[in-house]
Amino acid sequence: MTDAPMNGQPGEVRRGLSRTDTMETVRKGLRRRYAAERRFKWYGRIAIAIALGFLVVLVGSILFRGASVITQTHILLSVELPMDAFSVDGEVTDESLQRADFGGIVKQALRDRFPDVSKRRDRRTLYQLISTGATYELRDHVVADPSLIGQTIDIWLTASDDIDMLDKGYIDRNVDSTGRRVSDQQIAWYDALIADGRLERHFNTTFFTSGDSREPEQAGIWGAALGSFYTLMVTLLLAFPLGVTTAVYLEEFAPKNKWTDLIEVNINNLAAVPSIIFGLLGLAVFLNVIGLPRSAPLAGGVVLALMTLPTIIIAGRAALKAVPPSIREAALGVGASRLQTVTHHVLPLAMPGMLTGSIIGMAQALGETAPLLMIGMVAFIVDLPGGPLDPATVLPVQVYIWADSPERAFVERTSAGIIVLLLFLVVMNLSAVMLRKRFERRW
């Protein structure tokens, strides 16, 4: 009788130790699991911080380089406007104003400002202080107010890009003259103009109101912005209706067979086709066969519409699938036809997702360069486009052209062009969010 408890006690001890060991093992496993989760969270946070750091460096460098384009250096000159330079037989006419030698008048003003410059070589160097566009600035000023003829006026004229870069600190005046584009003579004249209060930086309206130019100080972004606007309008008018109707048909009306399966596979494959292929298609069909105008927003919009169409269709079908089947069943149950169900109930609920997908596709089209290069939108366009049929370029191509230019002043314009392009993208994405909030319905 006394042996039973003794025989049972070791078993109980063994069972107690076994439960204790099991609980300790579970606790250790939980601690390791929680530690792994904490490490994973920190890995994610570190990855996000690194990504944000790179983004801040990228955007900061672009802003730092492009912010200086807001101002442009100008020189105040006392310009004499003699009557005989603008009149024919003593009469000033529109034709005589257009034929007047405004360039010679600007050069004479520079010579009058620095009378000690007498040698021909030195005079050519002196003329490089002022932009070649100053001639047109003076002409526009006189044409706008012909009563100035016969007087001596003070007028602010745009300085050359080299003087602008010197004034903004991008050209180091302390290095040897062989290592910079500005000579010692020009630096001396620059210092004299500053001492006399005849050199200042003003708001650069030219950059925001003009088209492209070979001279950096005369180059503007407005022509490319208009080209992008017209191109995207053509893209939207073509791609959005086609994409939405195709998505509705494939998702709501098309029978499920091998033909619709083939169409779906091809649509998914088209979304992954390189954009240069669409450019080749546009060059071969729309330009060479149909005869659309080369380097026009109409041709670019058609090409980008083809490229954007698969994205809109896929996003539209996903938005239609997200509508609960109970919506369709309820509409059909109260006697609505299939078309009424789709147009009155399903499509309004899916429209926020469709709009979001469409604007995302448009934002992708805005940043495309390769297909537009194939249809000639890389051309040098000075005039502002007046419509979709006029020659134009777009913002990404304009940035590409400026980035390939050797002048230092084009660096800040390249960065400023990128900023304008990013603003376009921000506006489009904000529009997507606002439209989604506007049309979103909860059930």
C-alpha positions in Angstrom: 0.0 0.0 0.0 2.9 2.3 0.8 4.5 1.6 -2.6 1.7 3.1 -4.7 2.2 6.8 -3.8 5.9 6.3 -4.2 5.4 4.8 -7.6 3.0 7.5 -8.6 5.1 10.5 -7.3 7.8 10.4 -9.9 5.2 10.2 -12.7 3.5 13.3 -11.4 6.8 15.1 -11.1 7.7 14.1 -14.6 4.3 15.3 -15.9 4.7 18.6 -14.0 8.2 19.1 -15.4 6.8 18.3 -18.9 4.1 20.9 -18.6 6.6 23.5 -17.3 9.0 22.7 -20.2 6.2 23.0 -22.7 5.0 26.4 -21.4 8.5 27.7 -21.4 9.1 26.5 -24.9 5.9 28.2 -26.0 6.9 31.5 -24.2 10.3 31.4 -25.9 8.6 30.8 -29.3 6.3 33.7 -28.7 9.2 36.0 -27.7 11.1 35.0 -30.8 8.0 35.6 -32.9 7.3 39.0 -31.4 10.9 39.9 -31.8 10.8 38.9 -35.4 7.7 41.0 -35.9 9.3 44.0 -34.3 12.4 43.6 -36.5 10.2 43.3 -39.6 8.4 46.5 -38.6 11.8 48.3 -38.1 13.0 47.0 -41.5 9.9 48.4 -43.1 10.3 51.8 -41.3 14.0 52.0 -42.3 13.2 51.1 -45.9 10.5 53.9 -46.0 12.9 56.3 -44.4 15.6 55.5 -47.0 13.1 55.9 -49.8 11.8 59.2 -48.4 15.4 60.4 -48.0 16.2 59.6 -51.6 13.0 61.3 -52.7 13.8 64.4 -50.6 17.3 64.6 -52.1 16.0 64.2 -55.6 13.2 66.8 -55.3 15.4 69.1 -53.3 18.2 69.0 -55.9 15.6 69.7 -58.7 14.1 72.6 -56.7 17.5 74.0 -55.8 18.6 74.0 -59.5 15.4 75.2 -60.9 14.3 77.8 -58.4 16.7 80.4 -59.8 14.8 80.4 -63.2 12.1 82.5 -61.5 14.4 85.6 -61.9 16.4 86.9 -64.9 19.2 89.4 -64.9 18.4 92.7 -66.7 20.6 95.7 -67.6 19.3 99.3 -67.6 20.4 101.2 -70.7 19.9 104.7 -71.8 18.7 104.3 -75.4 18.5 107.2 -77.8 15.7 106.9 -80.4 16.5 109.4 -83.2 13.7 110.3 -85.5 15.7 109.6 -88.6 16.2 106.0 -87.6 12.5 105.3 -87.6 11.1 107.5 -90.4 11.0 107.4 -94.1 10.8 110.9 -95.7 10.2 112.3 -92.3 7.1 110.1 -91.6 6.9 107.2 -89.1 4.9 104.3 -90.4 4.4 100.7 -89.3 6.6 99.5 -92.1 9.4 101.9 -91.1 9.2 100.8 -87.5 9.6 97.2 -88.5 12.6 98.0 -90.7 14.3 100.1 -88.1 17.8 98.9 -86.9 16.9 98.2 -83.2 19.9 96.0 -82.8 22.2 98.9 -83.8 20.5 101.2 -81.4 21.0 98.7 -78.5 24.7 98.4 -79.5 25.1 102.2 -79.6 23.6 102.4 -76.1 26.2 100.0 -74.9 29.0 101.9 -76.6 27.7 105.1 -75.0 27.6 103.5 -71.6 31.3 102.3 -72.0 32.9 105.0 -74.2 36.4 103.7 -73.5 35.8 100.6 -75.6 37.1 101.4 -79.0 38.6 98.3 -80.6 36.4 96.1 -82.7 37.2 92.9 -80.8 36.4 94.6 -77.5 33.2 95.9 -78.8 32.1 92.4 -79.9 32.9 91.3 -76.3 30.9 94.2 -75.0 27.9 93.3 -77.1 27.9 89.9 -75.4 26.6 91.5 -72.2 23.2 91.8 -73.6 20.8 89.2 -75.0 20.1 89.0 -78.7 16.5 89.2 -77.7 17.0 92.7 -76.4 16.5 93.9 -79.9 12.9 92.6 -80.0 12.2 93.9 -76.5 13.2 97.4 -77.6 11.2 97.0 -80.8 8.0 95.9 -79.0 8.4 98.8 -76.5 8.7 101.4 -79.2 5.9 99.9 -81.4 3.6 99.9 -78.3 4.3 103.6 -77.7 5.6 105.4 -80.9 5.6 108.8 -79.0 9.0 107.7 -77.5 10.7 108.3 -80.9 13.0 111.3 -80.7 13.7 110.8 -77.0 16.3 109.1 -74.9 14.7 106.5 -72.7 15.9 104.3 -69.9 14.8 100.7 -70.5 15.6 97.4 -68.8 16.8 94.8 -71.3 17.6 91.2 -70.8 21.2 90.3 -70.1 22.9 87.4 -71.8 22.8 83.9 -70.3 26.5 84.1 -69.3 26.0 87.4 -67.4 22.9 85.9 -65.8 24.8 82.8 -64.7 27.6 85.1 -63.3 25.1 87.1 -61.4 23.4 84.0 -59.9 26.8 82.6 -58.8 26.9 79.6 -61.2 30.1 81.0 -62.8 33.1 81.2 -60.5 34.8 84.5 -61.2 37.9 83.4 -59.2 39.0 80.7 -61.6 41.3 81.3 -64.5 39.7 83.1 -67.5 40.4 80.1 -69.7 38.1 78.0 -67.5 35.0 80.2 -67.6 32.8 81.6 -70.4 33.0 85.2 -69.0 36.2 87.2 -69.7 37.9 89.5 -67.2 36.8 92.5 -69.3 33.2 91.4 -69.1 33.5 90.9 -65.3 34.9 94.5 -65.0 31.9 95.8 -67.0 29.5 93.7 -64.9 31.0 95.2 -61.7 30.6 98.7 -63.1 26.9 98.1 -64.0 26.3 96.8 -60.4 28.1 99.9 -58.9 25.9 102.2 -61.0 22.7 100.3 -60.1 22.1 99.3 -63.7 22.0 95.6 -63.2 19.2 93.8 -61.4 17.2 90.6 -61.4 13.5 90.8 -62.3 10.8 88.2 -62.5 11.3 86.0 -65.5 8.1 86.3 -67.4 9.7 85.0 -70.6 10.1 81.5 -69.1 6.4 81.3 -68.3 5.0 82.9 -71.4 7.3 82.0 -74.4 8.2 79.0 -76.5 11.6 77.4 -77.0 14.7 79.3 -78.2 18.3 78.6 -79.0 19.2 81.3 -76.4 18.7 80.2 -72.8 17.5 83.6 -71.6 14.8 83.6 -74.3 13.6 80.0 -73.8 10.2 79.4 -72.2 8.1 76.5 -71.1 4.6 77.7 -72.2 4.8 76.3 -75.7 5.6 72.8 -74.3 2.9 73.1 -71.7 0.3 74.0 -74.3 1.5 71.1 -76.5 1.1 68.7 -73.5 -2.4 70.1 -72.8 -3.6 69.6 -76.4 -2.1 66.2 -76.6 -3.7 65.0 -73.4 -7.1 66.4 -74.4 -6.9 64.4 -77.6 -5.8 61.3 -75.7 -8.7 61.7 -73.1 -11.4 62.3 -75.8 -10.3 59.2 -77.6 -9.2 56.8 -74.9 -11.8 57.4 -72.1 -15.0 56.7 -74.1 -13.5 53.7 -75.9 -12.0 52.3 -72.7 -15.1 52.6 -70.6 -17.5 51.2 -73.3 -15.1 48.3 -74.0 -14.8 47.5 -70.2 -18.6 47.6 -69.8 -19.2 45.3 -72.8 -16.5 42.7 -71.8 -17.6 42.6 -68.2 -21.3 42.9 -68.5 -22.5 41.8 -71.9 -19.9 39.7 -73.7 -20.4 36.0 -73.7 -17.7 33.9 -72.0 -16.1 32.0 -74.9 -12.7 31.5 -76.5 -13.0 34.8 -78.5 -13.6 37.0 -75.4 -10.8 35.1 -73.7 -8.5 35.9 -76.6 -9.5 39.5 -76.5 -8.8 39.7 -72.7 -5.3 38.1 -73.2 -4.5 40.6 -75.9 -5.6 43.5 -73.9 -3.4 42.4 -71.0 -0.5 41.9 -73.3 -0.9 45.3 -74.9 -0.6 46.9 -71.4 2.9 45.5 -71.3 4.1 46.4 -74.8 7.0 49.0 -74.8 5.8 52.5 -75.6 8.2 52.8 -78.5 6.2 50.2 -80.4 3.2 52.5 -80.3 5.4 55.2 -81.7 6.4 53.0 -84.6 2.7 52.2 -85.2 1.9 55.9 -85.2 4.8 56.6 -87.6 3.8 53.8 -90.0 0.0 54.2 -90.0 -1.1 57.6 -88.7 1.6 59.6 -90.4 2.6 57.7 -93.5 -0.8 56.1 -94.4 -3.5 58.3 -92.9 -1.5 61.5 -93.3 -1.9 63.2 -89.9 0.2 66.3 -89.5 3.7 65.5 -88.2 4.8 66.7 -84.7 1.2 67.9 -84.0 -0.7 67.2 -80.8 -3.4 65.4 -82.8 -0.9 62.7 -83.9 0.6 62.5 -80.5 -2.8 62.2 -78.8 -3.9 59.4 -81.1 -0.6 57.4 -80.3 -0.9 58.0 -76.6 -4.6 57.0 -76.7 -3.7 53.6 -78.1 -1.0 53.2 -75.4 -3.4 54.3 -72.6 -6.4 52.3 -73.8 -5.4 48.9 -72.2 -4.8 50.6 -68.9 -8.2 52.2 -68.9 -9.9 49.0 -69.9 -8.2 46.9 -67.2 -9.0 49.5 -64.5 -12.6 49.8 -65.8 -13.2 46.1 -65.6 -11.7 45.9 -62.1 -14.0 48.7 -61.0 -17.1 46.9 -62.5 -16.1 43.7 -60.7 -15.9 45.6 -57.4 -19.7 46.4 -57.6 -21.5 43.9 -55.4 -23.7 41.4 -57.3 -26.6 42.3 -55.1 -26.9 45.6 -56.9 -27.4 43.9 -60.2 -29.8 41.3 -58.7 -31.9 43.9 -57.0 -32.2 46.0 -60.2 -33.1 43.0 -62.3 -35.6 41.8 -59.6 -37.6 45.0 -59.8 -37.9 44.7 -63.6 -35.0 46.7 -64.9 -33.4 45.5 -68.2 -29.8 44.5 -68.4 -28.9 47.8 -70.0 -30.8 49.8 -67.4 -29.1 47.9 -64.7 -25.7 48.7 -66.0 -26.3 52.3 -67.0 -28.4 53.4 -64.0 -26.9 51.3 -61.1 -23.6 49.5 -61.9 -21.8 52.1 -64.0 -22.4 55.1 -61.5 -21.0 52.9 -58.7 -17.9 51.9 -60.8 -17.3 55.4 -62.2 -14.9 56.5 -59.4 -12.6 53.6 -60.1 -12.8 54.1 -63.8 -11.9 57.8 -63.4 -9.0 57.0 -61.2 -7.7 54.4 -63.6 -8.1 56.8 -66.5 -6.3 59.7 -64.9 -3.5 57.3 -63.8 -3.2 56.2 -67.5 -3.2 59.9 -68.6 -0.5 60.7 -66.1 1.6 57.8 -67.6 0.9 59.3 -71.0 2.0 62.7 -69.9 5.5 61.4 -69.0 6.0 59.4 -72.2 8.7 60.5 -74.6 9.7 57.6 -76.8 6.5 57.3 -78.9 6.4 61.1 -79.4 10.0 61.1 -80.6 9.0 58.7 -83.4 6.3 61.0 -84.7 8.5 64.1 -84.8 7.4 65.9 -81.6 11.1 66.4 -80.8 11.3 69.2 -83.4 12.5 72.7 -82.4 9.3 74.7 -82.0 9.5 78.4 -81.3 5.9 79.5 -81.9 3.1 78.7 -79.4 0.6 76.1 -80.8 -2.8 77.5 -81.4 -4.6 74.1 -81.5 -4.1 70.3 -81.9 -3.2 70.7 -85.6 -0.3 73.1 -85.0 3.3 71.9 -84.6 4.2 71.5 -81.0 6.3 69.7 -78.5 5.5 68.4 -75.0 7.0 68.8 -71.6 9.1 65.6 -71.4 10.5 66.2 -74.8 11.3 69.8 -74.0 13.1 68.7 -70.9 15.0 66.2 -73.0 16.0 68.9 -75.5 17.2 71.3 -72.8 19.1 68.6 -71.0 21.1 67.9 -74.2 22.1 71.6 -74.6 25.6 72.6 -73.6 24.9 76.1 -72.1 25.0 76.2 -68.3 21.8 78.3 -68.3 19.8 75.4 -69.7 20.5 73.4 -66.6 18.2 75.5 -64.5 15.6 75.5 -67.2 15.8 71.7 -67.4 15.2 71.5 -63.7 12.4 74.1 -63.9 10.8 72.1 -66.7 10.9 69.0 -64.5 9.2 71.0 -61.7 6.4 72.1 -64.1 6.0 68.4 -65.3 5.7 67.3 -61.7 3.1 70.0 -61.0 1.1 68.6 -63.9 1.3 65.2 -62.4 0.3 66.4 -59.0 -2.7 68.3 -60.4 -3.8 65.2 -62.3 -3.5 63.0 -59.3 -5.4 65.5 -57.1 -8.1 65.6 -59.8 -8.3 61.8 -59.6 -8.8 61.9 -55.8 -11.4 64.7 -56.0 -13.4 63.0 -58.7 -13.3 59.7 -56.8 -14.6 61.5 -53.7 -17.2 63.3 -55.7 -18.7 60.2 -57.4 -18.0 57.6 -54.7 -21.0 55.9 -53.2 -21.0 53.6 -50.1 -23.3 50.6 -49.7 
